[in-house]
Amino acid sequence: MSSPASRPADGIDTSRPHSARMYDYYLGGKDWFAADREAAEQVLASFPFMRTVARQNRAFMHRAVRTLARDAGLRQFLDIGTGIPTEPNLHQVVQEVDPACRVVYVDNDPMVLEYADVLLSGDPAGRTAYIEADVLTDAVLDDPRVHEVLDLTQPVALSLVAILHFVPDDADPAGLLGGLLDRLPSGSHLVLSHGTSDFLPEESRRSEEVYRKGGTSARTRSHPEIARFLDGLDVLDPGLVLAHQWRPEGPVELSDAEVSLYGAVARKR
């Protein structure tokens, strides 16, 4: 497939960068446009480790959802802020554990919808669905397509991976998260990752400014600020840690500054 940077797309504003397509660029994908590439290169000039951050975020998500399927027995997954498909996708990871796992993906980027067939190619023993919806409200849980796939009376793994750092303080990210968790039953789990400025504050500030100039809010947060999103939940070991330190499957020789992203998995009581 040719790079979307060189082809038109119906219903997609190709003149403005989008965080999902910039993320795809960091990961070495091809589903981006010239505006996304230009903004991503500006971020990389300000924060040269962003490709590492993206890769470690993806690896954390894989380990976290595999752990929930394998060790906690979760069979239902709601992934909000899915982004452009990058294999292995969440459903591929958890359906390796149990083909009957069910997954609902949610994103608000029309570009993701173009590749929804990739997200709907799960094992026939389970089920997957894709919903284009506002990811910044719990109204997604009212969508009948969610209820067709997930039984919200049974535990659900809610994945908010690299999404809350695009929610500004005045939009109440803690309230957004709380609204979602309040509507899920006891035994549900949260998979959370969030960018931080703890290690490279000036570089982080400059990269945030690139996103804002492109029309996307960006707000990295400190460890204590991110920890507040986990209040009232039982956080699984090893706690809220840098993404590469969350149950690594082998040695990872990276500095804290290179990763600059915290991750945690927590259980609703």
Beta strands, then each sheet from edge to edge (+ up, - down):
strand 1: 76-80
strand 2: 102-107
strand 3: 127-132
strand 4: 157-161
strand 5: 189-195
strand 6: 233-235
strand 7: 241-242
strand 8: 261-268
sheet 1: 3+ 2+ 1+ 4+ 5+ 8- 6+
sheet 2: 3+ 2+ 1+ 4+ 5+ 8- 7+
end
